[in-house]
C-alpha cells in the first residue's frame, strides 16, 4: 500500500539528499526538467543517476534507469531502495519505461518518490508501481 503520510528515517533522508544533489547534474537542455535518483543495494552501495536528454527525445535516459544501470554494471543486483526526486510540486512519478525496468531489475525494492522541495514524500513497493506488468 502507498504510504502518503510516510516520514523517512535518517538513512532515507540521506538518500533523498543524494538524489537531490544528483538532480543538479542533469543534462536537461531541452525540457529544463531535472530529475535525480539513487539506488541503494543490500551491501550499502549507493548509485546515483540523473536524466540526460538528447535532441532526439527518444534517446533521453531517465535518472532512475541511469542509477539502476550503474548498479548493475558494477555487479550490484540486490537493489533495496530507489529514491527519485524531480522538479514537481507533488512527488514525481516514474515514466512507464522506468517502471518496467524497475520491476525487472529491482522487484522487491522500496520506491521513494519526492517533490522538488522534499516536503511531500511517497513510499511504494515495486509491484504497486506497475500492477499487471508485462512479463515474458
N, C-alpha and C positions, 0 to 999 in steps of 0.2 A: 504494500500500500504506500502511496505517496505521502511523505511527511511534510505537510505545508507549514507546520509550526516547529520545524526542525531547528534545533540550536546546536551548532557544531562544537565539538570539543577542541582543545588546543591544537592537537595534531592536524585536524581537518582545517582549522583556521590557517595553519601554516601552509597547507596545500593550496588553499584559496589564495593566499598572498603570492605564492609561487606562480599560480595560474594568472593572477593579475599582472605580475611582472612579465610573464611570457607574452601576454597580450600586447604589451608595449613593443615587442619585437615584430609584430605582424607586418606583413607587406600587403597593405590594403589600398594600393594606389588607385584603384578604380572605384570601389564602393565606399572606401573610408570606414568600413565596418570591421573593427578589430576584435579578434577572439583569441583567448588563451586557454590552454588546457594542461592538465597534469595527469599522469598515470602513475599510481603507486603500486609497487609489486609486493609480494609476500615477504621478501627479504629486506624491505625498506628502501629499495632503489626508487628514485623519482625521475621521471622522464617528462620534460615539458614540451609543449608544442604551441605553435601559433599558426594562424591562417596565412597562406602565401598565395596571392592572387596572380592571375595571368590575364592578358588582354583577351585571350580566348577563355571565357569563364569556365568552360568545361575542364580546363586543365588546372583550375584552382584546387589547392589542397587545404582541407579544413584542419583546424587546430587539434581536434580530437584524434583524427587519423594520424597526424604527424606524431603526436605523443605516443600513440599505440605502436606505430611502425618503428619508432626509435627504440621502444622497449623490446619489441620482437627482434629487431636487427641486432640487439645486444644479447639475445638469447634469454631474455626475461619474459616469461609467458604466464606467470601467476599474478595476473592483474587483480588487485583487491579493490582499488578505488580509482574513479576517474572524476576529476573536477573540471567543469567548463564555466568560463566567465566571458560575458560579452558586453557590448555597449547597448544594452536594452534596459528598459525600466523594470521589466519583470525578469525573472530568471530565464536565461537563454535556453533554447531548445535545440538539440542537435538535429541536423538535417536527416533525411531518410537514408542517405548513403552512410553517414556516420553511425546511425542506429544499427544498420545491418552489420557493419564492421565491428562495432562494439559487441553486438550479440555473438558474433563468431569468435572474436579474439578475447573477450572478457565476459563470458556468460554468467559468471557468479559475482561480478563486481557491483559495488555500490556506486551509483552515479549521483554526483552532487552538482546541481545547476545553480548559478549565481547571477544576480543582476549587476549592473555597472558599478554601483557604489557599495556592494556587498551587504545590503540591508534586507534583501529577500533571497532566501536560500531554500531549495527543494532537494529532497533526497529520494532516490528511486532504487529499486533493484533493476538489473539489466532487462529482465523479462517484461517488466512493467513499461519499459521504454518502447518496446516493439512487440506487442502481442501478435500472435499469429504470423510470426516472421517466416520469410522464405527459407526453406531448407531443402537440400538435395537428398 
